[in-house]
């Protein structure tokens, strides 16, 4: 929420999971912390711990397709979106395994903010 408040942009959309998955936020949790006060909050309509384009709600796909910038948080999203060569996607995550670290040339345990595509 602090990151979004700091951006102070008039039309931000924050996407949460459709159902509880691992430690990812849902609509109920976003409402609890008041995220709807600083951004439009929508569900992706899916319960996977990653972003699988084409498996989501129409509302999510419309927001994804219309976005100028997409901030993808977490390694689970990166693992799927690496195959998407969309330069609007920026990754924000900690590298949690050696396989992904080698694929993107970043040591395990490091944090990254990087524009897509980042695979080497």
Backbone as a printed PyTorch tensor [residue, N CA C, xyz], in Angstrom:
tensor([[[  0.8310,  -1.1910,   0.0000],
         [  0.0000,   0.0000,   0.0000],
         [  0.8730,   1.2510,   0.0000]],

        [[  1.9380,   1.2450,   0.7720],
         [  2.8310,   2.4060,   0.8360],
         [  3.4320,   2.7090,  -0.5340]],

        [[  3.8250,   1.6710,  -1.2540],
         [  4.3840,   1.8450,  -2.6010],
         [  3.3720,   2.5330,  -3.5140]],

        [[  2.1280,   2.0980,  -3.4640],
         [  1.0830,   2.6780,  -4.3090],
         [  0.7810,   4.1090,  -3.8810]],

        [[  0.7340,   4.3600,  -2.5720],
         [  0.5120,   5.7250,  -2.0830],
         [  1.6190,   6.6570,  -2.5510]],

        [[  2.8430,   6.1740,  -2.5540],
         [  3.9880,   6.9780,  -2.9760],
         [  3.9140,   7.3140,  -4.4570]],

        [[  3.3800,   6.4070,  -5.2660],
         [  3.2580,   6.6540,  -6.7060],
         [  2.2720,   7.7810,  -6.9840]],

        [[  1.2130,   7.8750,  -6.1740],
         [  0.2360,   8.9620,  -6.2750],
         [ -0.2320,   9.1910,  -7.7100]],

        [[ -0.6700,   8.1370,  -8.3610],
         [ -1.1770,   8.2080,  -9.7350],
         [ -2.6990,   8.0960,  -9.6930]],

        [[ -3.4100,   8.8580, -10.5290],
         [ -4.8740,   8.8770, -10.4310],
         [ -5.5920,   7.6110, -10.8960]],

        [[ -4.9320,   6.7350, -11.6270],
         [ -5.6650,   5.5660, -12.1410],
         [ -4.8550,   4.2740, -12.0350]],

        [[ -4.5530,   3.8780, -10.8180],
         [ -3.8380,   2.6280, -10.5810],
         [ -4.8210,   1.4890, -10.3500]],

        [[ -4.4610,   0.3240, -10.8570],
         [ -5.2350,  -0.8890, -10.5910],
         [ -4.3180,  -1.8700,  -9.8840]],

        [[ -4.7880,  -2.4380,  -8.7910],
         [ -4.0420,  -3.4280,  -8.0340],
         [ -4.7980,  -4.7480,  -8.1430]],

        [[ -4.0970,  -5.7850,  -8.5690],
         [ -4.7430,  -7.0780,  -8.7970],
         [ -4.3710,  -8.0380,  -7.6710]],

        [[ -5.3900,  -8.6710,  -7.1070],
         [ -5.1850,  -9.6790,  -6.0700],
         [ -5.6390, -11.0370,  -6.5980]],

        [[ -5.3040, -12.0960,  -5.8800],
         [ -5.7090, -13.4440,  -6.2760],
         [ -7.2190, -13.6160,  -6.1140]],

        [[ -7.7760, -14.4740,  -6.9400],
         [ -9.2030, -14.7610,  -6.8670],
         [ -9.5760, -15.5690,  -5.6390]],

        [[ -8.6640, -16.3860,  -5.1620],
         [ -8.8670, -17.2380,  -3.9880],
         [ -7.5730, -17.2310,  -3.1790]],

        [[ -7.6330, -17.5850,  -1.8880],
         [ -6.4040, -17.6450,  -1.0920],
         [ -5.3960, -18.6250,  -1.6970]],

        [[ -4.1710, -18.1540,  -1.9110],
         [ -3.0870, -18.9740,  -2.4510],
         [ -1.7990, -18.5620,  -1.7420]],

        [[ -1.1640, -19.5220,  -1.0850],
         [  0.0790, -19.2590,  -0.3600],
         [ -0.0870, -18.0190,   0.5070]],

        [[  0.7650, -17.0020,   0.3000],
         [  0.6680, -15.7780,   1.0980],
         [  0.1980, -14.5850,   0.2630]],

        [[ -0.4530, -14.8290,  -0.8570],
         [ -0.9180, -13.7500,  -1.7290],
         [ -2.2160, -13.1450,  -1.2100]],

        [[ -2.3800, -11.8570,  -1.4540],
         [ -3.5510, -11.1170,  -0.9750],
         [ -4.7990, -11.4390,  -1.7900]],

        [[ -5.9400, -11.3550,  -1.1070],
         [ -7.2490, -11.4990,  -1.7430],
         [ -7.9930, -10.1700,  -1.6110]],

        [[ -9.1620, -10.0750,  -2.2200],
         [ -9.9810,  -8.8620,  -2.1230],
         [-10.2550,  -8.5080,  -0.6570]],

        [[-10.6140,  -9.4920,   0.1490],
         [-10.9290,  -9.2370,   1.5600],
         [ -9.7410,  -8.6180,   2.2900]],

        [[ -8.5520,  -9.1250,   2.0330],
         [ -7.3570,  -8.5910,   2.6900],
         [ -7.0140,  -7.1990,   2.1720]],

        [[ -7.1790,  -6.9790,   0.8830],
         [ -6.9410,  -5.6510,   0.3140],
         [ -7.9100,  -4.6370,   0.9160]],

        [[ -9.1650,  -5.0290,   1.0720],
         [-10.1570,  -4.1510,   1.7070],
         [ -9.7770,  -3.8640,   3.1550]],

        [[ -9.3100,  -4.8830,   3.8590],
         [ -8.9540,  -4.7500,   5.2720],
         [ -7.8820,  -3.6780,   5.4910]],

        [[ -6.8990,  -3.6200,   4.5870],
         [ -5.8200,  -2.6290,   4.7460],
         [ -6.1280,  -1.3090,   4.0430]],

        [[ -7.3050,  -1.1930,   3.4380],
         [ -7.7030,   0.0630,   2.8070],
         [ -7.0770,   0.3190,   1.4560]],

        [[ -6.6650,  -0.7270,   0.7730],
         [ -6.0340,  -0.5640,  -0.5360],
         [ -6.9700,   0.0970,  -1.5390]],

        [[ -8.2650,  -0.1440,  -1.3910],
         [ -9.2540,   0.4510,  -2.2990],
         [ -9.2950,   1.9770,  -2.1940]],

        [[ -8.6800,   2.5440,  -1.1630],
         [ -8.6360,   4.0060,  -1.0120],
         [ -7.5660,   4.6450,  -1.8960]],

        [[ -6.5970,   3.8480,  -2.3560],
         [ -5.4920,   4.3890,  -3.1500],
         [ -5.4040,   3.7880,  -4.5510]],

        [[ -6.2190,   2.7780,  -4.8420],
         [ -6.1810,   2.1340,  -6.1630],
         [ -7.4860,   1.3810,  -6.4010]],

        [[ -7.7730,   1.1440,  -7.6600],
         [ -8.8780,   0.2420,  -7.9990],
         [ -8.3670,  -1.1700,  -7.7310]],

        [[ -9.0910,  -1.9420,  -6.9580],
         [ -8.6720,  -3.2990,  -6.6060],
         [ -9.5790,  -4.2820,  -7.3300]],

        [[ -8.9510,  -5.2020,  -8.0790],
         [ -9.7140,  -6.2320,  -8.7730],
         [ -9.0980,  -7.5980,  -8.4930]],

        [[ -9.8930,  -8.6230,  -8.6810],
         [ -9.4240,  -9.9950,  -8.5550],
         [ -9.0000, -10.4930,  -9.9330]],

        [[ -7.9800, -11.3440,  -9.9430],
         [ -7.6020, -11.9450, -11.2250],
         [ -8.5490, -13.0800, -11.6050]],

        [[ -9.4040, -13.4800, -10.6720],
         [-10.3810, -14.5240, -10.9630],
         [ -9.7930, -15.9170, -11.0250]],

        [[ -8.5920, -16.0990, -10.4690],
         [ -7.8900, -17.3750, -10.5980],
         [ -7.2080, -17.6890,  -9.2750]],

        [[ -6.9030, -18.9540,  -9.0370],
         [ -6.3150, -19.3270,  -7.7560],
         [ -4.9260, -19.9560,  -7.8730]],

        [[ -4.1830, -19.5960,  -8.8900],
         [ -2.8200, -20.1150,  -9.0430],
         [ -1.8270, -19.1260,  -8.4320]],

        [[ -0.6790, -19.6080,  -7.9470],
         [  0.3230, -18.7100,  -7.3730],
         [  1.2170, -18.0680,  -8.4360]],

        [[  0.6850, -17.8600,  -9.6140],
         [  1.4330, -17.2220, -10.7000],
         [  0.4330, -16.5770, -11.6480]],

        [[  0.9550, -15.9360, -12.6670],
         [  0.1040, -15.2440, -13.6340],
         [  0.1160, -16.0050, -14.9480]],

        [[ -0.9560, -16.7030, -15.2330],
         [ -1.0680, -17.4790, -16.4620],
         [ -2.0360, -16.7380, -17.3760]],

        [[ -1.4780, -15.9940, -18.3210],
         [ -2.3010, -15.1720, -19.2020],
         [ -3.2870, -16.0650, -19.9550]],

        [[ -4.5320, -15.6220, -20.0000],
         [ -5.5730, -16.3820, -20.6700],
         [ -6.4330, -17.1960, -19.7170]],

        [[ -5.9910, -17.3370, -18.4630],
         [ -6.7530, -18.1080, -17.4790],
         [ -7.5290, -17.2190, -16.5170]],

        [[ -7.5730, -15.9470, -16.7950],
         [ -8.1210, -14.9900, -15.8480],
         [ -9.4630, -14.4300, -16.2630]],

        [[-10.0350, -13.6530, -15.3650],
         [-11.3280, -13.0180, -15.6050],
         [-11.2210, -11.9960, -16.7350]],

        [[-12.3410, -11.6990, -17.3430],
         [-12.3810, -10.6720, -18.3900],
         [-11.9450,  -9.3270, -17.8350]],

        [[-12.3380,  -9.0280, -16.5880],
         [-11.9580,  -7.7550, -15.9660],
         [-10.4430,  -7.6410, -15.8450]],

        [[ -9.7870,  -8.7370, -15.4230],
         [ -8.3310,  -8.7310, -15.3290],
         [ -7.6970,  -8.5480, -16.7010]],

        [[ -8.1570,  -9.3110, -17.6760],
         [ -7.5600,  -9.2420, -19.0110],
         [ -7.7230,  -7.8480, -19.6140]],

        [[ -8.8650,  -7.2150, -19.3870],
         [ -9.0740,  -5.8560, -19.8830],
         [ -8.0850,  -4.8930, -19.2230]],

        [[ -7.9180,  -4.9930, -17.9090],
         [ -6.9670,  -4.1370, -17.1950],
         [ -5.5420,  -4.4060, -17.6730]],

        [[ -5.1800,  -5.6740, -17.8490],
         [ -3.8400,  -6.0460, -18.3140],
         [ -3.5800,  -5.4730, -19.7040]],

        [[ -4.5200,  -5.6450, -20.6020],
         [ -4.3350,  -5.1890, -21.9820],
         [ -4.3050,  -3.6720, -22.1140]],

        [[ -4.9840,  -2.9640, -21.2140],
         [ -5.0480,  -1.5070, -21.2980],
         [ -3.9600,  -0.7970, -20.4930]],

        [[ -3.2130,  -1.5160, -19.6780],
         [ -2.2200,  -0.8980, -18.7990],
         [ -1.0430,  -0.3240, -19.5800]],

        [[ -0.5660,   0.8240, -19.1240],
         [  0.6530,   1.4130, -19.6850],
         [  1.8890,   0.7480, -19.0930]],

        [[  1.8160,   0.4170, -17.8080],
         [  2.9090,  -0.2240, -17.0800],
         [  2.3070,  -1.3360, -16.2250]],

        [[  2.9960,  -2.4700, -16.1680],
         [  2.5560,  -3.6030, -15.3550],
         [  3.6950,  -3.9500, -14.4060]],

        [[  3.4350,  -3.8690, -13.1150],
         [  4.4380,  -4.2550, -12.1260],
         [  4.0680,  -5.6480, -11.6350]],

        [[  4.9310,  -6.5990, -11.9380],
         [  4.7120,  -7.9960, -11.5780],
         [  5.5230,  -8.2950, -10.3250]],

        [[  4.8300,  -8.5670,  -9.2020],
         [  5.5050,  -8.7970,  -7.9350],
         [  5.6010, -10.2920,  -7.6530]],

        [[  6.7990, -10.7300,  -7.3840],
         [  7.0150, -12.1010,  -6.9530],
         [  7.5510, -13.0300,  -8.0290]],

        [[  8.3150, -14.0210,  -7.5710],
         [  8.9610, -14.9520,  -8.4950],
         [  7.9610, -15.8340,  -9.2250]],

        [[  6.8470, -16.1910,  -8.5940],
         [  5.8470, -17.0250,  -9.2660],
         [  5.3280, -16.3750, -10.5320]],

        [[  5.0860, -15.0710, -10.4780],
         [  4.6350, -14.3560, -11.6750],
         [  5.7420, -14.2950, -12.7200]],

        [[  6.9690, -14.0500, -12.2830],
         [  8.0950, -13.9930, -13.2170],
         [  8.2500, -15.3080, -13.9690]],

        [[  8.1090, -16.4270, -13.2760],
         [  8.3160, -17.7330, -13.8980],
         [  7.4070, -17.9460, -15.1010]],

        [[  6.2020, -17.4350, -15.0390],
         [  5.2700, -17.5900, -16.1550],
         [  5.4370, -16.4690, -17.1720]],

        [[  5.6340, -15.2500, -16.7020],
         [  5.6810, -14.0980, -17.6120],
         [  6.9920, -13.9630, -18.3760]],

        [[  8.0110, -14.7320, -18.0170],
         [  9.2670, -14.6770, -18.7770],
         [  9.0560, -15.0140, -20.2460]],

        [[  8.0360, -15.7960, -20.5330],
         [  7.7740, -16.1630, -21.9260],
         [  7.0070, -15.0740, -22.6750]],

        [[  6.5540, -14.0600, -21.9620],
         [  5.8320, -12.9370, -22.5730],
         [  6.8390, -11.8190, -22.8050]],

        [[  6.9970, -11.3740, -24.0310],
         [  8.0200, -10.3710, -24.3440],
         [  7.4570,  -8.9540, -24.3320]],

        [[  6.6290,  -8.6520, -23.3780],
         [  5.9500,  -7.3660, -23.2760],
         [  6.8060,  -6.3800, -22.4790]],

        [[  7.2940,  -5.2960, -23.0980],
         [  8.1490,  -4.3420, -22.3880],
         [  7.4040,  -3.5000, -21.3540]],

        [[  6.0830,  -3.6130, -21.2770],
         [  5.3290,  -2.8940, -20.2370],
         [  5.4950,  -3.5490, -18.8760]],

        [[  6.0010,  -4.7870, -18.8590],
         [  6.1220,  -5.5400, -17.6070],
         [  7.4520,  -5.2280, -16.9250]],

        [[  7.3480,  -4.8760, -15.6400],
         [  8.5110,  -4.6770, -14.7830],
         [  8.3900,  -5.6640, -13.6290]],

        [[  9.4970,  -6.3250, -13.2950],
         [  9.4980,  -7.3320, -12.2420],
         [ 10.0470,  -6.7460, -10.9490]],

        [[  9.4160,  -7.1010,  -9.8500],
         [  9.8330,  -6.6990,  -8.5160],
         [  9.7930,  -7.9600,  -7.6610]],

        [[ 10.9670,  -8.4780,  -7.2860],
         [ 10.9920,  -9.7550,  -6.5680],
         [ 12.3400, -10.0510,  -5.9500]],

        [[ 12.3360, -11.0730,  -5.0970],
         [ 13.5690, -11.6540,  -4.6020],
         [ 13.7470, -12.9880,  -5.3200]],

        [[ 14.9380, -13.2350,  -5.8430],
         [ 15.2300, -14.5040,  -6.5130],
         [ 15.3170, -15.5870,  -5.4320]],

        [[ 14.4430, -16.5860,  -5.5150],
         [ 14.3330, -17.5980,  -4.4660],
         [ 14.9510, -18.9450,  -4.8070]],

        [[ 15.3850, -19.1310,  -6.0530],
         [ 15.9970, -20.4260,  -6.3770],
         [ 17.1000, -20.2410,  -7.4130]],

        [[ 18.0330, -21.1920,  -7.4030],
         [ 19.1810, -21.1280,  -8.3060],
         [ 18.7850, -21.2310,  -9.7740]],

        [[ 17.7610, -22.0220, -10.0890],
         [ 17.3550, -22.2080, -11.4870],
         [ 16.9350, -20.8750, -12.1010]],

        [[ 16.0540, -20.1480, -11.4240],
         [ 15.6270, -18.8370, -11.9300],
         [ 16.8010, -17.8710, -11.9060]],

        [[ 17.5910, -17.9060, -10.8480],
         [ 18.7630, -17.0370, -10.7570],
         [ 19.6960, -17.2040, -11.9440]],

        [[ 19.9660, -18.4410, -12.3210],
         [ 20.8310, -18.6920, -13.4810],
         [ 20.1680, -18.2250, -14.7700]],

        [[ 18.8580, -18.4190, -14.8630],
         [ 18.1290, -18.0370, -16.0800],
         [ 18.1700, -16.5270, -16.3180]],

        [[ 18.1010, -15.7510, -15.2350],
         [ 18.1010, -14.2890, -15.3900],
         [ 19.4290, -13.6620, -14.9710]],

        [[ 20.4130, -14.5090, -14.6480],
         [ 21.7580, -14.0640, -14.2980],
         [ 21.7700, -13.1750, -13.0490]],

        [[ 21.0280, -13.6030, -12.0300],
         [ 20.9680, -12.8970, -10.7490],
         [ 21.1090, -13.9490,  -9.6490]],

        [[ 22.0520, -13.7680,  -8.7180],
         [ 22.2360, -14.7680,  -7.6670],
         [ 21.0090, -14.9240,  -6.7660]],

        [[ 20.7910, -16.1560,  -6.3250],
         [ 19.7120, -16.4610,  -5.3820],
         [ 19.8500, -15.5560,  -4.1570]],

        [[ 18.7190, -15.0360,  -3.6870],
         [ 18.7110, -14.1720,  -2.5130],
         [ 18.7450, -12.6900,  -2.8300]],

        [[ 19.0800, -12.3510,  -4.0680],
         [ 19.1100, -10.9370,  -4.4610],
         [ 17.7180, -10.4450,  -4.8170]],

        [[ 17.4950,  -9.1670,  -4.5970],
         [ 16.2580,  -8.5170,  -5.0010],
         [ 16.4770,  -7.8490,  -6.3440]],

        [[ 15.4470,  -7.8450,  -7.1870],
         [ 15.5770,  -7.1840,  -8.4830],
         [ 14.3460,  -6.3400,  -8.7870]],

        [[ 14.5960,  -5.2910,  -9.5220],
         [ 13.5700,  -4.5190, -10.2140],
         [ 14.0960,  -4.4460, -11.6330]],

        [[ 13.3910,  -5.0430, -12.5730],
         [ 13.9050,  -5.1340, -13.9380],
         [ 12.7740,  -5.0920, -14.9460]],

        [[ 13.0790,  -4.4850, -16.0850],
         [ 12.0930,  -4.4330, -17.1660],
         [ 12.1860,  -5.6950, -18.0060]],

        [[ 11.0440,  -6.1600, -18.4610],
         [ 10.9530,  -7.3090, -19.3510],
         [ 11.4460,  -6.9080, -20.7440]],

        [[ 12.0800,  -7.7760, -21.4910],
         [ 12.5110,  -9.1220, -21.1110],
         [ 13.8440,  -9.0800, -20.3670]],

        [[ 14.0210,  -9.9820, -19.4020],
         [ 15.2610, -10.0020, -18.6330],
         [ 16.0310, -11.3020, -18.7870]],

        [[ 15.4460, -12.3110, -19.4140],
         [ 16.1280, -13.6030, -19.5590],
         [ 17.3130, -13.4770, -20.4960]],

        [[ 18.3760, -14.2170, -20.1670],
         [ 19.5970, -14.2100, -20.9920],
         [ 19.7150, -15.5070, -21.7610]]])
